[in-house]
Amino acid sequence: MLEQGIYTQKALAEKLGVNPSTVTRLLKGQRKSARLERQIAEILDIAENGDESAKK
């Protein structure tokens, strides 16, 4: 979804209530947060493992 331009990292950060750098670190695997990963999966309507087809 981020790759498709539906959300920017900044917009996703705002929706999550975190700093954009936090989203960057999550996406790069430099930071782990099960709570934020669940929230991102819900916002982007994908499974937590990144499989978009799993939620459709």
Biopython code that builds the backbone (N, CA, C, O; Angstrom):
import numpy as np
from Bio.PDB.StructureBuilder import StructureBuilder

atoms = [
    (1, "MET", "N", (0.818, -1.191, 0.000)),
    (1, "MET", "CA", (0.000, 0.000, 0.000)),
    (1, "MET", "C", (0.866, 1.261, 0.000)),
    (1, "MET", "O", (0.550, 2.235, -0.683)),
    (2, "LEU", "N", (1.950, 1.239, 0.761)),
    (2, "LEU", "CA", (2.846, 2.390, 0.719)),
    (2, "LEU", "C", (3.487, 2.488, -0.655)),
    (2, "LEU", "O", (3.634, 3.580, -1.204)),
    (3, "GLU", "N", (3.875, 1.322, -1.215)),
    (3, "GLU", "CA", (4.498, 1.315, -2.532)),
    (3, "GLU", "C", (3.533, 1.820, -3.594)),
    (3, "GLU", "O", (3.956, 2.424, -4.579)),
    (4, "GLN", "N", (2.238, 1.578, -3.403)),
    (4, "GLN", "CA", (1.225, 1.963, -4.379)),
    (4, "GLN", "C", (0.821, 3.427, -4.246)),
    (4, "GLN", "O", (0.014, 3.923, -5.032)),
    (5, "GLY", "N", (1.373, 4.114, -3.262)),
    (5, "GLY", "CA", (1.095, 5.533, -3.102)),
    (5, "GLY", "C", (-0.212, 5.855, -2.400)),
    (5, "GLY", "O", (-0.652, 7.005, -2.403)),
    (6, "ILE", "N", (-0.839, 4.846, -1.797)),
    (6, "ILE", "CA", (-2.095, 5.092, -1.091)),
    (6, "ILE", "C", (-1.826, 5.855, 0.204)),
    (6, "ILE", "O", (-2.592, 6.744, 0.578)),
    (7, "TYR", "N", (-0.747, 5.508, 0.879)),
    (7, "TYR", "CA", (-0.337, 6.200, 2.099)),
    (7, "TYR", "C", (1.122, 6.591, 1.967)),
    (7, "TYR", "O", (1.932, 5.837, 1.428)),
    (8, "THR", "N", (1.451, 7.772, 2.462)),
    (8, "THR", "CA", (2.855, 8.128, 2.620)),
    (8, "THR", "C", (3.265, 7.715, 4.027)),
    (8, "THR", "O", (2.410, 7.470, 4.878)),
    (9, "GLN", "N", (4.553, 7.640, 4.270)),
    (9, "GLN", "CA", (5.006, 7.318, 5.620)),
    (9, "GLN", "C", (4.541, 8.392, 6.595)),
    (9, "GLN", "O", (4.195, 8.089, 7.737)),
    (10, "LYS", "N", (4.532, 9.645, 6.150)),
    (10, "LYS", "CA", (4.090, 10.741, 7.016)),
    (10, "LYS", "C", (2.611, 10.586, 7.363)),
    (10, "LYS", "O", (2.227, 10.746, 8.521)),
    (11, "ALA", "N", (1.780, 10.275, 6.369)),
    (11, "ALA", "CA", (0.344, 10.109, 6.617)),
    (11, "ALA", "C", (0.089, 8.920, 7.534)),
    (11, "ALA", "O", (-0.763, 8.983, 8.420)),
    (12, "LEU", "N", (0.826, 7.840, 7.320)),
    (12, "LEU", "CA", (0.681, 6.666, 8.170)),
    (12, "LEU", "C", (1.091, 7.000, 9.599)),
    (12, "LEU", "O", (0.427, 6.583, 10.548)),
    (13, "ALA", "N", (2.176, 7.746, 9.759)),
    (13, "ALA", "CA", (2.635, 8.149, 11.091)),
    (13, "ALA", "C", (1.576, 8.990, 11.794)),
    (13, "ALA", "O", (1.314, 8.800, 12.981)),
    (14, "GLU", "N", (0.972, 9.916, 11.064)),
    (14, "GLU", "CA", (-0.076, 10.754, 11.654)),
    (14, "GLU", "C", (-1.255, 9.901, 12.110)),
    (14, "GLU", "O", (-1.800, 10.119, 13.192)),
    (15, "LYS", "N", (-1.646, 8.938, 11.295)),
    (15, "LYS", "CA", (-2.767, 8.070, 11.640)),
    (15, "LYS", "C", (-2.451, 7.217, 12.869)),
    (15, "LYS", "O", (-3.334, 6.918, 13.673)),
    (16, "LEU", "N", (-1.183, 6.829, 13.005)),
    (16, "LEU", "CA", (-0.748, 6.024, 14.147)),
    (16, "LEU", "C", (-0.469, 6.867, 15.385)),
    (16, "LEU", "O", (-0.428, 6.348, 16.501)),
    (17, "GLY", "N", (-0.279, 8.163, 15.186)),
    (17, "GLY", "CA", (0.056, 9.038, 16.303)),
    (17, "GLY", "C", (1.511, 8.926, 16.718)),
    (17, "GLY", "O", (1.847, 9.090, 17.891)),
    (18, "VAL", "N", (2.381, 8.643, 15.742)),
    (18, "VAL", "CA", (3.811, 8.525, 16.029)),
    (18, "VAL", "C", (4.595, 9.423, 15.087)),
    (18, "VAL", "O", (4.046, 9.982, 14.138)),
    (19, "ASN", "N", (5.877, 9.551, 15.360)),
    (19, "ASN", "CA", (6.773, 10.331, 14.524)),
    (19, "ASN", "C", (7.042, 9.574, 13.222)),
    (19, "ASN", "O", (7.156, 8.348, 13.249)),
    (20, "PRO", "N", (7.146, 10.262, 12.090)),
    (20, "PRO", "CA", (7.456, 9.573, 10.826)),
    (20, "PRO", "C", (8.725, 8.720, 10.887)),
    (20, "PRO", "O", (8.813, 7.694, 10.213)),
    (21, "SER", "N", (9.698, 9.136, 11.684)),
    (21, "SER", "CA", (10.925, 8.338, 11.792)),
    (21, "SER", "C", (10.647, 6.977, 12.434)),
    (21, "SER", "O", (11.347, 6.005, 12.151)),
    (22, "THR", "N", (9.636, 6.903, 13.288)),
    (22, "THR", "CA", (9.252, 5.626, 13.887)),
    (22, "THR", "C", (8.735, 4.682, 12.808)),
    (22, "THR", "O", (9.072, 3.498, 12.803)),
    (23, "VAL", "N", (7.921, 5.201, 11.899)),
    (23, "VAL", "CA", (7.403, 4.386, 10.792)),
    (23, "VAL", "C", (8.560, 3.920, 9.915)),
    (23, "VAL", "O", (8.598, 2.761, 9.500)),
    (24, "THR", "N", (9.491, 4.806, 9.634)),
    (24, "THR", "CA", (10.653, 4.444, 8.824)),
    (24, "THR", "C", (11.419, 3.300, 9.466)),
    (24, "THR", "O", (11.775, 2.333, 8.793)),
    (25, "ARG", "N", (11.676, 3.405, 10.773)),
    (25, "ARG", "CA", (12.422, 2.350, 11.474)),
    (25, "ARG", "C", (11.648, 1.036, 11.490)),
    (25, "ARG", "O", (12.245, -0.033, 11.366)),
    (26, "LEU", "N", (10.319, 1.103, 11.640)),
    (26, "LEU", "CA", (9.502, -0.114, 11.594)),
    (26, "LEU", "C", (9.606, -0.789, 10.230)),
    (26, "LEU", "O", (9.792, -2.003, 10.142)),
    (27, "LEU", "N", (9.485, 0.003, 9.176)),
    (27, "LEU", "CA", (9.513, -0.551, 7.822)),
    (27, "LEU", "C", (10.878, -1.119, 7.452)),
    (27, "LEU", "O", (10.974, -2.046, 6.648)),
    (28, "LYS", "N", (11.931, -0.562, 8.040)),
    (28, "LYS", "CA", (13.287, -1.059, 7.781)),
    (28, "LYS", "C", (13.649, -2.223, 8.696)),
    (28, "LYS", "O", (14.711, -2.827, 8.545)),
    (29, "GLY", "N", (12.771, -2.540, 9.644)),
    (29, "GLY", "CA", (13.047, -3.625, 10.574)),
    (29, "GLY", "C", (13.989, -3.244, 11.695)),
    (29, "GLY", "O", (14.499, -4.115, 12.400)),
    (30, "GLN", "N", (14.226, -1.953, 11.869)),
    (30, "GLN", "CA", (15.136, -1.478, 12.908)),
    (30, "GLN", "C", (14.438, -1.324, 14.255)),
    (30, "GLN", "O", (15.092, -1.160, 15.284)),
    (31, "ARG", "N", (13.126, -1.376, 14.244)),
    (31, "ARG", "CA", (12.347, -1.235, 15.474)),
    (31, "ARG", "C", (11.211, -2.231, 15.404)),
    (31, "ARG", "O", (10.601, -2.411, 14.350)),
    (32, "LYS", "N", (10.922, -2.878, 16.516)),
    (32, "LYS", "CA", (9.822, -3.832, 16.572)),
    (32, "LYS", "C", (8.766, -3.322, 17.543)),
    (32, "LYS", "O", (9.079, -2.884, 18.650)),
    (33, "SER", "N", (7.528, -3.385, 17.116)),
    (33, "SER", "CA", (6.412, -3.036, 17.983)),
    (33, "SER", "C", (5.196, -3.809, 17.492)),
    (33, "SER", "O", (4.610, -3.475, 16.462)),
    (34, "ALA", "N", (4.828, -4.836, 18.233)),
    (34, "ALA", "CA", (3.676, -5.653, 17.838)),
    (34, "ALA", "C", (2.420, -4.795, 17.741)),
    (34, "ALA", "O", (1.601, -4.991, 16.843)),
    (35, "ARG", "N", (2.265, -3.851, 18.657)),
    (35, "ARG", "CA", (1.078, -2.991, 18.653)),
    (35, "ARG", "C", (1.026, -2.151, 17.381)),
    (35, "ARG", "O", (-0.008, -2.094, 16.715)),
    (36, "LEU", "N", (2.132, -1.502, 17.045)),
    (36, "LEU", "CA", (2.151, -0.672, 15.843)),
    (36, "LEU", "C", (2.027, -1.516, 14.580)),
    (36, "LEU", "O", (1.383, -1.100, 13.617)),
    (37, "GLU", "N", (2.638, -2.696, 14.575)),
    (37, "GLU", "CA", (2.522, -3.572, 13.411)),
    (37, "GLU", "C", (1.070, -3.992, 13.198)),
    (37, "GLU", "O", (0.608, -4.058, 12.059)),
    (38, "ARG", "N", (0.344, -4.277, 14.285)),
    (38, "ARG", "CA", (-1.089, -4.615, 14.172)),
    (38, "ARG", "C", (-1.877, -3.430, 13.640)),
    (38, "ARG", "O", (-2.736, -3.585, 12.773)),
    (39, "GLN", "N", (-1.581, -2.243, 14.165)),
    (39, "GLN", "CA", (-2.293, -1.047, 13.714)),
    (39, "GLN", "C", (-2.031, -0.771, 12.235)),
    (39, "GLN", "O", (-2.953, -0.420, 11.500)),
    (40, "ILE", "N", (-0.794, -0.923, 11.799)),
    (40, "ILE", "CA", (-0.461, -0.709, 10.394)),
    (40, "ILE", "C", (-1.207, -1.714, 9.531)),
    (40, "ILE", "O", (-1.759, -1.355, 8.491)),
    (41, "ALA", "N", (-1.226, -2.969, 9.957)),
    (41, "ALA", "CA", (-1.934, -4.002, 9.199)),
    (41, "ALA", "C", (-3.416, -3.657, 9.073)),
    (41, "ALA", "O", (-4.006, -3.837, 8.008)),
    (42, "GLU", "N", (-4.018, -3.163, 10.151)),
    (42, "GLU", "CA", (-5.428, -2.771, 10.106)),
    (42, "GLU", "C", (-5.643, -1.587, 9.171)),
    (42, "GLU", "O", (-6.567, -1.596, 8.358)),
    (43, "ILE", "N", (-4.808, -0.585, 9.282)),
    (43, "ILE", "CA", (-4.944, 0.617, 8.452)),
    (43, "ILE", "C", (-4.798, 0.274, 6.974)),
    (43, "ILE", "O", (-5.563, 0.754, 6.138)),
    (44, "LEU", "N", (-3.807, -0.561, 6.658)),
    (44, "LEU", "CA", (-3.539, -0.902, 5.263)),
    (44, "LEU", "C", (-4.380, -2.081, 4.781)),
    (44, "LEU", "O", (-4.312, -2.467, 3.614)),
    (45, "ASP", "N", (-5.174, -2.650, 5.693)),
    (45, "ASP", "CA", (-6.051, -3.776, 5.380)),
    (45, "ASP", "C", (-5.266, -4.961, 4.813)),
    (45, "ASP", "O", (-5.613, -5.525, 3.776)),
    (46, "ILE", "N", (-4.201, -5.315, 5.526)),
    (46, "ILE", "CA", (-3.398, -6.474, 5.148)),
    (46, "ILE", "C", (-3.158, -7.329, 6.380)),
    (46, "ILE", "O", (-3.310, -6.862, 7.509)),
    (47, "ALA", "N", (-2.785, -8.571, 6.161)),
    (47, "ALA", "CA", (-2.404, -9.440, 7.263)),
    (47, "ALA", "C", (-1.070, -8.947, 7.811)),
    (47, "ALA", "O", (-0.302, -8.303, 7.097)),
    (48, "GLU", "N", (-0.796, -9.247, 9.074)),
    (48, "GLU", "CA", (0.442, -8.769, 9.689)),
    (48, "GLU", "C", (1.687, -9.317, 9.009)),
    (48, "GLU", "O", (2.762, -8.730, 9.133)),
    (49, "ASN", "N", (1.567, -10.425, 8.297)),
    (49, "ASN", "CA", (2.723, -10.971, 7.587)),
    (49, "ASN", "C", (2.931, -10.293, 6.242)),
    (49, "ASN", "O", (3.845, -10.657, 5.503)),
    (50, "GLY", "N", (2.087, -9.304, 5.911)),
    (50, "GLY", "CA", (2.238, -8.552, 4.677)),
    (50, "GLY", "C", (1.456, -9.099, 3.505)),
    (50, "GLY", "O", (1.535, -8.553, 2.405)),
    (51, "ASP", "N", (0.703, -10.166, 3.714)),
    (51, "ASP", "CA", (-0.065, -10.786, 2.636)),
    (51, "ASP", "C", (-1.388, -10.056, 2.454)),
    (51, "ASP", "O", (-2.322, -10.246, 3.233)),
    (52, "GLU", "N", (-1.463, -9.219, 1.419)),
    (52, "GLU", "CA", (-2.672, -8.434, 1.177)),
    (52, "GLU", "C", (-3.869, -9.317, 0.874)),
    (52, "GLU", "O", (-4.996, -8.946, 1.205)),
    (53, "SER", "N", (-3.665, -10.466, 0.259)),
    (53, "SER", "CA", (-4.778, -11.328, -0.116)),
    (53, "SER", "C", (-5.421, -11.998, 1.092)),
    (53, "SER", "O", (-6.563, -12.450, 1.007)),
    (54, "ALA", "N", (-4.717, -12.070, 2.204)),
    (54, "ALA", "CA", (-5.235, -12.748, 3.386)),
    (54, "ALA", "C", (-6.401, -12.007, 4.016)),
    (54, "ALA", "O", (-7.214, -12.628, 4.701)),
    (55, "LYS", "N", (-6.509, -10.713, 3.809)),
    (55, "LYS", "CA", (-7.563, -9.920, 4.440)),
    (55, "LYS", "C", (-8.744, -9.671, 3.516)),
    (55, "LYS", "O", (-9.755, -9.124, 3.957)),
    (56, "LYS", "N", (-8.650, -10.048, 2.271)),
    (56, "LYS", "CA", (-9.697, -9.734, 1.302)),
    (56, "LYS", "C", (-10.768, -10.771, 1.288)),
    (56, "LYS", "O", (-11.727, -10.658, 0.525)),
]
sb = StructureBuilder()
sb.init_structure("model")
sb.init_model(0)
sb.init_chain("A")
sb.init_seg("    ")
for serial, (resi, resn, name, xyz) in enumerate(atoms, 1):
    if name == "N":
        sb.init_residue(resn, " ", resi, " ")
    sb.init_atom(name, np.array(xyz, "f"), 0.0, 1.0, " ", f" {name:<3s}", serial, name[0])
structure = sb.get_structure()
